[in-house]
Amino acid sequence: MNSDLKKNYILFLVLSVLVIVGYSAFFTEAPKEKQAKIDRSASAPAVAGDISKEPGSSQELPTEFEPIKSSYASKIIKVRSDLYVAEIDTLGGKVVKWELLEYKKTVDTDSVPVAVIGEEKKSFETVLRVKNQKMPELIPFSYKGGTNLVVGPEGLDVSLAWRKPGGLTVRKTISFYPGKYFIRENLEVLNGTQGQISQKVYVGWENTVYESGSSSLYEFISMVGGEVKRTKKRIKETKAYNGETNWFGFGDKYFLSAFLPEIGGDRGLYLQPLDEKGLAGASFSYPEQRIAAGKSYKVGWKSYFGPKNEPDLMKAGYKLEKSIDYGYAGILTKIAVAALKFVNDFLSNYGISIIVLTVLLRVIFFPLTVKSMKSMKAMQNKMKSLKPEIDALKEKYKDDKSTQQAEMMKLYSSNNINPLSSLGGCLPLLIQLPVFIALYFALLYSIDLRHSSFLWVNDLSQPEHLFDVLGIPFRVLPLLMGVSWFLSQRLTPMTAPGSETMELQMKLMQFMPIIFTVMFWGLPSGLILYWTVSNILSVGQQLYINRQVPDPEGG
């Protein structure tokens, strides 16, 4: 092996180690991060603190609030639907808890429901400002009615009201609907004073954004001007989203909390950093309105608190279904999800469905795969038959590498051989690559696959975890994948006698099962199940090809 090939070989090993370390760090399951605690007595919401400094906002509206008085009683209204259990706090008239009854936090049978809103994940706050009047940061609404309510077939309306001394009245109605994860809120401001008033409604929302590997994230996501934007990591400066705000909110891979304005804001949407740990505050405002004496102003919006399930998101409107992250594969991921769902409708187990889908894909690509394998095997056989002549050229020109390579190329050309055609064995792998990417994102982000079990694997959308060995999780599927890949590789001819390039290729490929076993260690189990089954089928296909195109005598 010449010096250049040796350098390439060493470079490959170094890069492989870097890839392993990088992938291991990226796909390692991270510990759960907690929502930062906010001292509400010390500061106003992100939207309230310095909103007047933002472009397009009114400089005339006050920034100070009335202090929260002890007489402002906070009453919790519990609402139960067939899909969720929610809690509304009359102080501010906002959602403070929202648990999904059909989704459990873990795979344990006694697991608590998923809380999309709670102590760790906050909901938004609406702030009303009136020119020349101090307003409370959280409006202390009064409520007359029961505190344990049920959403019936006709839906449910919760009515809140507050009257400020001097004639200003604020009313808020929260409407719940059966079979839907969204609610509609209407805010009405009645001017009972003697003169015209100017008022503005702001929306503030604080949560921590972070991304720790492929299995742990909490992102800020928005659609502005019809374009979806995601923020998954701590921001260092305020980000402005110019254009009509379709919706915005916070969510993880499977669940979303979103604010959907019925009309766009007058100054766009902003996201600003609030601390060094990733806490961010989103701010949005409706246009400033003047209300004549004796008149009123109404503004409304929807709120969605539920799963990233396309049918449920579409019910809320505003193209909220685009909040689902289908990754780089896009339409291919949608097709993969639809195909898995279709097969699973018959089999009722996503593990079996992945195996069946893998077999079907292999059947579809079988003619092309066989043609490629036969061509490669035939080419390898031709090159083996030329081994004596190749060895003679290597011996004759052993001190003149350039002439040696030139004479070899003449030999190949005269026998209609292209040495690089042996790389055609990679074609089946390249064919699988788009499917691999699509299935990766499908298994990672599709909520239908969340908590789907198969044999000893309790969640195909997550890395397998049986037990730990010296702090490293022990997993069976990645090991089976590595072994099956090794067997498939051993049966596949990878080198051409006399070609140093091909010899180097063979040496490099020997490390691939080990490298990819480590790289795949933290990937979703369903994806590794697909790749393992695919490797096993490759072994069968290669055995078939080896019988169809046997080695030459003495080879």
C-alpha positions as CSV (number, residue, x, y, z in Angstrom):
1,M,0.0,0.0,0.0
2,N,1.5,3.3,-1.0
3,S,1.9,6.3,1.3
4,D,-1.2,8.2,-0.1
5,L,-3.4,5.2,0.6
6,K,-2.0,4.8,4.0
7,K,-2.7,8.4,4.8
8,N,-6.3,8.0,3.5
9,Y,-6.7,4.9,5.6
10,I,-5.5,6.7,8.8
11,L,-7.7,9.7,7.9
12,F,-10.7,7.4,7.6
13,L,-10.1,5.9,11.0
14,V,-9.7,9.3,12.6
15,L,-12.9,10.6,11.0
16,S,-14.7,7.4,12.0
17,V,-13.9,7.9,15.6
18,L,-15.0,11.5,15.4
19,V,-18.3,10.4,13.8
20,I,-18.8,7.8,16.5
21,V,-18.2,10.4,19.3
22,G,-20.4,13.0,17.6
23,Y,-23.3,10.6,16.9
24,S,-23.1,9.1,20.4
25,A,-23.3,12.6,21.9
26,F,-26.2,13.5,19.6
27,F,-28.3,10.4,20.1
28,T,-27.7,9.9,23.8
29,E,-30.8,10.1,25.8
30,A,-30.5,13.2,27.9
31,P,-31.9,13.7,31.4
32,K,-35.1,15.6,31.7
33,E,-34.7,19.3,32.1
34,K,-37.0,21.3,34.4
35,Q,-38.7,24.5,33.6
36,A,-37.1,27.4,35.2
37,K,-39.1,29.0,38.1
38,I,-40.2,32.6,37.6
39,D,-40.6,34.9,40.5
40,R,-43.9,36.6,39.6
41,S,-43.7,39.1,42.4
42,A,-40.4,40.4,41.3
43,S,-41.0,40.9,37.6
44,A,-43.8,41.1,35.0
45,P,-44.1,38.7,32.1
46,A,-41.7,39.0,29.2
47,V,-44.3,40.8,27.3
48,A,-44.9,43.4,30.0
49,G,-41.4,44.4,31.1
50,D,-40.1,46.3,28.1
51,I,-42.7,45.9,25.5
52,S,-42.9,49.6,24.8
53,K,-39.3,49.5,23.5
54,E,-40.2,47.1,20.7
55,P,-40.7,48.6,17.2
56,G,-44.3,49.5,16.3
57,S,-45.6,49.5,19.9
58,S,-47.3,52.5,21.4
59,Q,-45.1,54.6,23.6
60,E,-48.1,56.2,25.2
61,L,-49.4,53.1,27.0
62,P,-48.2,52.7,30.6
63,T,-45.8,50.0,31.6
64,E,-46.5,49.9,35.3
65,F,-49.2,47.7,36.9
66,E,-51.3,47.9,40.0
67,P,-49.9,45.6,42.7
68,I,-51.7,42.3,43.2
69,K,-53.9,42.8,46.2
70,S,-54.6,40.2,48.8
71,S,-58.3,40.7,48.1
72,Y,-57.8,39.3,44.6
73,A,-59.0,35.8,45.3
74,S,-57.7,33.0,43.0
75,K,-60.3,30.4,42.3
76,I,-59.5,27.2,40.3
77,I,-62.1,25.9,37.9
78,K,-61.7,22.3,36.9
79,V,-62.9,21.2,33.5
80,R,-63.1,17.6,32.3
81,S,-63.5,16.4,28.8
82,D,-63.3,13.0,27.2
83,L,-59.8,14.0,26.0
84,Y,-58.3,16.0,28.9
85,V,-58.6,17.5,32.4
86,A,-58.0,21.2,32.5
87,E,-57.7,23.9,35.3
88,I,-58.5,27.6,34.8
89,D,-57.3,30.2,37.3
90,T,-59.6,33.1,37.7
91,L,-56.6,35.3,38.6
92,G,-55.6,36.2,35.0
93,G,-58.3,33.9,33.5
94,K,-55.7,31.5,32.1
95,V,-55.1,27.8,31.8
96,V,-52.8,26.6,34.5
97,K,-53.1,22.8,34.0
98,W,-53.9,20.6,31.0
99,E,-53.5,16.8,31.2
100,L,-54.2,14.5,28.3
101,L,-56.2,11.4,29.3
102,E,-55.3,9.3,26.3
103,Y,-51.5,9.8,26.6
104,K,-49.4,8.5,29.4
105,K,-46.1,10.1,30.5
106,T,-44.2,6.7,30.5
107,V,-44.9,3.2,29.3
108,D,-45.7,2.0,32.8
109,T,-49.3,0.9,33.3
110,D,-49.7,3.2,36.3
111,S,-48.2,6.2,34.6
112,V,-49.8,9.6,35.1
113,P,-51.2,11.4,32.0
114,V,-49.0,13.7,29.9
115,A,-49.3,17.3,31.2
116,V,-48.8,19.8,28.3
117,I,-49.5,22.6,30.8
118,G,-48.5,22.4,34.4
119,E,-45.8,23.3,36.9
120,E,-43.0,22.7,34.4
121,K,-44.6,23.9,31.2
122,K,-46.4,27.2,31.4
123,S,-49.3,28.6,29.4
124,F,-49.5,32.1,28.0
125,E,-50.8,35.2,29.8
126,T,-53.0,38.0,28.3
127,V,-52.3,41.5,29.5
128,L,-54.7,44.4,29.0
129,R,-53.3,48.0,29.0
130,V,-55.4,51.2,29.0
131,K,-54.0,54.6,28.3
132,N,-53.8,56.8,31.5
133,Q,-55.1,54.0,33.7
134,K,-53.2,51.6,35.9
135,M,-54.3,48.0,35.2
136,P,-53.5,44.8,37.2
137,E,-51.0,42.6,35.6
138,L,-53.3,39.6,36.2
139,I,-56.9,40.7,36.0
140,P,-58.8,39.3,39.1
141,F,-61.8,38.0,37.3
142,S,-64.9,37.0,39.3
143,Y,-66.7,33.8,38.6
144,K,-70.2,32.6,39.5
145,G,-70.7,28.9,39.0
146,G,-69.5,25.4,39.8
147,T,-65.8,24.7,40.0
148,N,-66.0,21.1,38.7
149,L,-67.4,21.2,35.2
150,V,-67.8,18.6,32.4
151,V,-67.7,19.3,28.7
152,G,-71.0,17.9,27.3
153,P,-72.2,17.1,23.8
154,E,-73.1,20.8,23.3
155,G,-69.8,22.1,24.6
156,L,-69.2,24.3,27.6
157,D,-68.7,28.1,28.2
158,V,-67.0,29.5,31.2
159,S,-67.8,33.2,31.8
160,L,-65.5,35.5,33.8
161,A,-65.9,39.2,34.5
162,W,-64.1,42.1,36.3
163,R,-65.2,45.7,36.9
164,K,-62.6,48.4,37.6
165,P,-63.7,51.4,39.7
166,G,-64.5,54.2,37.3
167,G,-66.6,52.3,34.8
168,L,-64.2,49.9,32.9
169,T,-65.5,46.3,32.6
170,V,-63.6,43.3,31.2
171,R,-65.4,40.1,30.3
172,K,-63.8,36.8,29.2
173,T,-65.5,33.7,27.9
174,I,-63.6,30.4,27.5
175,S,-65.4,27.9,25.2
176,F,-64.7,24.2,25.3
177,Y,-65.7,21.7,22.6
178,P,-66.3,17.9,22.8
179,G,-63.7,15.8,20.9
180,K,-61.4,18.7,20.3
181,Y,-58.1,19.8,22.0
182,F,-58.6,23.5,21.3
183,I,-60.6,26.1,23.1
184,R,-61.8,29.5,22.0
185,E,-61.3,32.6,24.2
186,N,-63.1,35.9,23.7
187,L,-62.1,39.1,25.6
188,E,-64.5,42.0,25.7
189,V,-63.6,45.5,27.0
190,L,-66.6,47.7,27.8
191,N,-66.0,51.4,28.2
192,G,-68.3,52.6,31.0
193,T,-66.4,55.8,31.5
194,Q,-67.4,59.3,30.4
195,G,-64.8,59.6,27.6
196,Q,-62.9,57.7,24.9
197,I,-60.2,55.2,26.0
198,S,-57.2,53.6,24.2
199,Q,-56.5,50.0,25.0
200,K,-54.2,47.2,23.7
201,V,-54.1,43.5,24.4
202,Y,-50.7,41.8,24.7
203,V,-49.9,38.1,24.9
204,G,-46.8,36.9,26.9
205,W,-45.5,33.4,27.1
206,E,-42.4,32.1,29.0
207,N,-40.8,28.7,28.7
208,T,-37.4,27.1,28.5
209,V,-36.2,26.0,25.1
210,Y,-33.6,23.2,24.8
211,E,-32.5,20.3,22.7
212,S,-30.6,17.4,24.2
213,G,-30.0,14.8,21.6
214,S,-32.8,13.3,19.4
215,S,-35.0,12.2,22.2
216,S,-35.3,15.3,24.4
217,L,-36.3,18.8,23.2
218,Y,-38.7,21.6,24.0
219,E,-38.9,24.2,21.2
220,F,-40.5,27.4,20.4
221,I,-42.4,27.0,17.1
222,S,-44.3,29.5,15.1
223,M,-45.9,30.1,11.7
224,V,-45.5,33.7,10.5
225,G,-46.5,34.6,7.0
226,G,-47.2,31.0,6.2
227,E,-43.7,29.8,7.1
228,V,-42.9,27.6,10.0
229,K,-39.9,28.5,12.1
230,R,-38.4,26.5,15.0
231,T,-36.1,27.6,17.9
232,K,-34.6,24.6,19.8
233,K,-31.6,26.1,21.5
234,R,-31.0,29.0,23.9
235,I,-31.1,32.3,22.2
236,K,-28.7,35.2,23.0
237,E,-30.6,38.1,21.5
238,T,-34.2,39.1,20.6
239,K,-35.6,37.5,17.5
240,A,-38.2,39.3,15.4
241,Y,-40.7,37.4,13.2
242,N,-42.0,39.9,10.7
243,G,-45.3,39.2,8.9
244,E,-48.7,38.1,9.9
245,T,-48.6,35.8,12.8
246,N,-50.6,32.6,12.0
247,W,-49.8,30.9,15.4
248,F,-47.0,30.3,17.9
249,G,-46.3,28.2,20.9
250,F,-44.1,25.7,22.7
251,G,-43.9,21.9,22.3
252,D,-41.8,18.8,22.2
253,K,-41.7,16.0,19.7
254,Y,-45.2,14.8,20.3
255,F,-47.2,17.5,22.0
256,L,-47.9,21.2,21.4
257,S,-49.3,24.2,23.2
258,A,-50.2,27.0,20.7
259,F,-51.8,30.4,20.5
260,L,-53.8,31.0,17.4
261,P,-54.9,34.7,16.9
262,E,-58.0,35.3,14.8
263,I,-56.2,38.3,13.4
264,G,-52.5,39.1,13.0
265,G,-50.7,41.3,15.4
266,D,-49.8,44.9,14.4
267,R,-46.1,44.5,15.1
268,G,-45.3,40.9,14.5
269,L,-43.9,38.3,17.0
270,Y,-40.9,38.5,19.2
271,L,-38.8,36.0,21.2
272,Q,-36.4,37.3,23.7
273,P,-33.9,35.6,26.1
274,L,-34.7,35.9,29.8
275,D,-31.8,34.1,31.4
276,E,-28.7,32.1,30.7
277,K,-30.4,28.7,31.0
278,G,-32.6,29.0,28.0
279,L,-35.7,30.7,29.4
280,A,-37.3,32.6,26.6
281,G,-40.3,34.9,26.4
282,A,-42.5,35.2,23.4
283,S,-44.5,38.4,23.0
284,F,-47.4,39.3,20.6
285,S,-49.9,42.2,20.6
286,Y,-53.2,43.0,18.9
287,P,-53.6,46.4,17.3
288,E,-54.3,49.3,19.6
289,Q,-58.0,50.2,19.7
290,R,-59.9,53.3,20.7
291,I,-63.3,52.7,22.4
292,A,-65.8,55.5,22.6
293,A,-67.8,56.0,25.8
294,G,-70.5,53.4,26.2
295,K,-69.0,51.2,23.5
296,S,-67.1,47.9,23.6
297,Y,-64.3,46.1,21.8
298,K,-64.0,42.3,21.3
299,V,-61.0,40.3,20.4
300,G,-60.7,36.5,20.3
301,W,-58.3,33.6,19.7
302,K,-57.9,29.9,19.9
303,S,-55.6,27.9,22.1
304,Y,-54.5,24.3,21.3
305,F,-53.2,22.0,24.0
306,G,-52.8,18.5,22.7
307,P,-50.9,15.9,20.6
308,K,-49.1,16.5,17.4
309,N,-51.6,14.3,15.6
310,E,-52.5,15.6,12.2
311,P,-56.3,15.1,12.3
312,D,-56.5,16.8,15.7
313,L,-54.3,19.7,14.6
314,M,-56.3,20.2,11.4
315,K,-59.5,20.6,13.5
316,A,-57.9,23.7,15.1
317,G,-57.3,25.3,11.6
318,Y,-54.6,27.8,10.7
319,K,-52.5,25.0,9.2
320,L,-51.5,24.0,12.7
321,E,-50.7,20.5,11.3
322,K,-47.4,22.0,10.0
323,S,-46.1,22.0,13.5
324,I,-45.3,18.3,13.1
325,D,-41.6,17.9,12.3
326,Y,-41.2,15.5,9.4
327,G,-37.5,16.2,9.1
328,Y,-35.5,16.6,6.0
329,A,-37.3,13.8,4.2
330,G,-40.6,15.7,4.2
331,I,-43.1,14.0,1.9
332,L,-41.2,10.7,2.2
333,T,-41.7,10.7,5.9
334,K,-45.4,11.3,5.5
335,I,-45.5,8.4,3.1
336,A,-43.6,6.2,5.6
337,V,-46.0,7.2,8.4
338,A,-49.0,6.5,6.1
339,A,-47.6,3.1,5.0
340,L,-46.8,2.1,8.6
341,K,-50.3,3.1,9.7
342,F,-51.9,1.2,6.7
343,V,-50.0,-2.0,7.5
344,N,-50.6,-1.7,11.2
345,D,-54.3,-1.4,10.7
346,F,-54.2,-5.1,9.7
347,L,-51.5,-6.3,12.1
348,S,-52.1,-4.1,15.2
349,N,-48.4,-4.2,16.1
350,Y,-45.9,-1.7,14.8
351,G,-42.9,-4.0,15.3
352,I,-44.5,-6.6,13.0
353,S,-45.6,-3.9,10.7
354,I,-42.0,-2.6,10.3
355,I,-40.9,-6.2,9.5
356,V,-43.6,-6.7,6.9
357,L,-43.0,-3.2,5.4
358,T,-39.3,-4.0,5.1
359,V,-40.0,-7.3,3.3
360,L,-42.4,-5.5,0.9
361,L,-39.7,-2.9,0.2
362,R,-37.2,-5.6,-0.5
363,V,-39.6,-7.3,-2.9
364,I,-40.2,-4.1,-4.7
365,F,-36.5,-3.4,-5.1
366,F,-35.6,-7.1,-5.6
367,P,-35.1,-6.9,-9.5
368,L,-32.9,-3.9,-9.3
369,T,-31.0,-5.2,-6.4
370,V,-30.4,-8.6,-8.0
371,K,-29.3,-7.0,-11.3
372,S,-26.8,-4.8,-9.4
373,M,-25.5,-7.8,-7.4
374,K,-25.1,-10.0,-10.4
375,S,-23.3,-7.3,-12.3
376,M,-20.9,-6.8,-9.4
377,K,-20.3,-10.5,-8.9
378,A,-19.7,-11.0,-12.7
379,M,-17.2,-8.2,-12.7
380,Q,-15.4,-9.5,-9.7
381,N,-15.1,-12.9,-11.4
382,K,-13.6,-11.3,-14.5
383,M,-11.0,-9.5,-12.4
384,K,-10.2,-12.7,-10.5
385,S,-9.5,-14.5,-13.9
386,L,-7.0,-11.7,-14.7
387,K,-5.1,-12.2,-11.4
388,P,-2.0,-13.9,-13.0
389,E,-1.7,-11.0,-15.5
390,I,-2.2,-8.4,-12.8
391,D,0.4,-10.0,-10.6
392,A,2.8,-10.1,-13.5
393,L,2.3,-6.3,-14.2
394,K,2.8,-5.6,-10.5
395,E,6.1,-7.5,-10.5
396,K,7.3,-6.0,-13.8
397,Y,6.6,-2.4,-12.8
398,K,7.0,-2.7,-9.0
399,D,9.4,0.3,-9.0
400,D,7.3,2.5,-11.3
401,K,3.8,2.9,-9.8
402,S,2.5,5.3,-12.4
403,T,3.4,2.9,-15.3
404,Q,2.0,0.0,-13.3
405,Q,-1.4,1.7,-12.9
406,A,-1.4,2.8,-16.6
407,E,-0.7,-0.8,-17.8
408,M,-3.4,-2.2,-15.4
409,M,-5.9,0.3,-16.9
410,K,-5.0,-0.9,-20.4
411,L,-5.5,-4.5,-19.3
412,Y,-8.9,-3.6,-17.8
413,S,-10.0,-1.7,-20.9
414,S,-9.0,-4.5,-23.3
415,N,-11.2,-6.9,-21.2
416,N,-14.1,-4.4,-20.9
417,I,-13.6,-4.1,-17.1
418,N,-14.2,-1.0,-15.1
419,P,-12.6,-1.5,-11.7
420,L,-14.9,1.1,-10.1
421,S,-17.9,-0.9,-11.1
422,S,-17.4,-3.1,-8.0
423,L,-18.7,-0.1,-6.2
424,G,-22.1,-1.0,-7.7
425,G,-22.6,-3.2,-4.6
426,C,-23.3,0.1,-2.8
427,L,-26.4,0.6,-5.0
428,P,-28.8,-1.4,-2.8
429,L,-27.5,0.6,0.2
430,L,-28.2,3.9,-1.7
431,I,-31.7,2.7,-2.7
432,Q,-32.4,2.1,1.0
433,L,-31.0,5.5,2.1
434,P,-34.2,7.6,1.4
435,V,-36.3,4.9,3.0
436,F,-33.9,4.9,6.0
437,I,-34.1,8.6,6.4
438,A,-37.9,8.7,6.0
439,L,-38.4,5.9,8.6
440,Y,-35.9,7.6,10.9
441,F,-38.0,10.7,11.1
442,A,-41.3,8.7,11.1
443,L,-40.2,6.7,14.1
444,L,-38.7,9.7,15.8
445,Y,-41.6,12.2,15.5
446,S,-44.8,10.3,14.7
447,I,-46.9,10.2,17.8
448,D,-48.6,7.0,16.5
449,L,-45.4,5.1,17.2
450,R,-44.9,6.5,20.7
451,H,-45.0,3.8,23.3
452,S,-45.5,1.1,20.7
453,S,-44.0,-2.2,22.0
454,F,-42.5,-5.3,20.3
455,L,-41.2,-8.3,22.1
456,W,-38.8,-7.1,24.7
457,V,-38.8,-3.5,23.3
458,N,-41.3,-1.3,25.2
459,D,-41.1,1.7,22.9
460,L,-40.1,1.5,19.3
461,S,-39.7,5.3,19.0
462,Q,-37.0,5.3,21.6
463,P,-33.6,3.5,22.0
464,E,-33.9,0.1,23.5
465,H,-32.9,0.0,27.2
466,L,-32.8,-3.4,29.0
467,F,-30.2,-2.6,31.7
468,D,-27.0,-0.7,32.3
469,V,-23.4,-2.1,32.2
470,L,-20.9,0.3,33.8
471,G,-23.3,3.1,33.1
472,I,-23.8,2.2,29.4
473,P,-27.2,0.9,28.4
474,F,-27.2,-2.6,27.1
475,R,-29.2,-3.1,23.8
476,V,-29.8,-6.3,21.8
477,L,-31.1,-4.9,18.5
478,P,-28.0,-2.8,17.7
479,L,-25.8,-5.9,18.3
480,L,-28.1,-8.1,16.1
481,M,-27.8,-5.4,13.4
482,G,-24.0,-5.3,13.6
483,V,-23.8,-9.1,13.4
484,S,-26.2,-9.3,10.5
485,W,-24.3,-6.5,8.7
486,F,-21.1,-8.4,9.2
487,L,-22.5,-11.6,7.7
488,S,-23.9,-9.7,4.8
489,Q,-20.5,-8.1,4.2
490,R,-18.6,-11.3,4.4
491,L,-20.9,-12.8,1.6
492,T,-20.4,-9.8,-0.6
493,P,-17.3,-9.6,-2.8
494,M,-15.6,-6.2,-2.1
495,T,-12.1,-6.4,-3.6
496,A,-10.4,-6.8,-6.9
497,P,-7.1,-8.6,-7.0
498,G,-4.2,-6.3,-7.8
499,S,-6.2,-3.1,-7.2
500,E,-4.8,-1.2,-4.2
501,T,-7.8,1.0,-4.2
502,M,-10.1,-1.9,-3.9
503,E,-7.9,-3.5,-1.3
504,L,-8.2,-0.4,0.7
505,Q,-11.9,-0.3,0.2
506,M,-12.1,-3.9,1.6
507,K,-10.0,-2.9,4.7
508,L,-12.2,0.1,5.3
509,M,-15.4,-1.8,4.9
510,Q,-14.3,-4.3,7.5
511,F,-14.8,-1.6,10.1
512,M,-18.3,-0.5,9.0
513,P,-20.3,-3.0,11.1
514,I,-18.5,-1.9,14.2
515,I,-18.7,1.8,13.4
516,F,-22.4,1.7,12.5
517,T,-23.3,-0.4,15.5
518,V,-21.9,2.3,17.8
519,M,-23.5,5.1,15.7
520,F,-26.9,3.3,15.8
521,W,-26.7,2.6,19.5
522,G,-28.9,5.6,20.5
523,L,-31.3,5.5,17.5
524,P,-35.0,4.5,17.8
525,S,-35.4,0.8,18.2
526,G,-37.9,0.6,15.3
527,L,-35.3,2.0,12.9
528,I,-32.7,-0.5,14.0
529,L,-35.3,-3.3,13.7
530,Y,-35.9,-2.2,10.1
531,W,-32.1,-2.2,9.4
532,T,-31.6,-5.6,11.1
533,V,-34.3,-7.2,9.0
534,S,-33.0,-5.6,5.9
535,N,-29.5,-7.0,6.6
536,I,-30.9,-10.5,7.1
537,L,-32.7,-10.2,3.8
538,S,-29.5,-9.0,2.2
539,V,-27.8,-12.2,3.4
540,G,-30.5,-14.3,1.8
541,Q,-30.2,-12.3,-1.5
542,Q,-26.5,-12.6,-1.6
543,L,-26.6,-16.4,-1.1
544,Y,-29.1,-16.5,-4.0
545,I,-26.7,-14.4,-6.2
546,N,-23.7,-16.5,-5.2
547,R,-25.6,-19.6,-6.5
548,Q,-26.7,-17.8,-9.7
549,V,-23.2,-16.5,-10.4
550,P,-20.7,-19.0,-9.0
551,D,-17.0,-18.2,-8.5
552,P,-14.7,-19.3,-11.3
553,E,-12.8,-22.5,-10.9
554,G,-9.8,-22.0,-8.6
555,G,-11.2,-18.6,-7.4
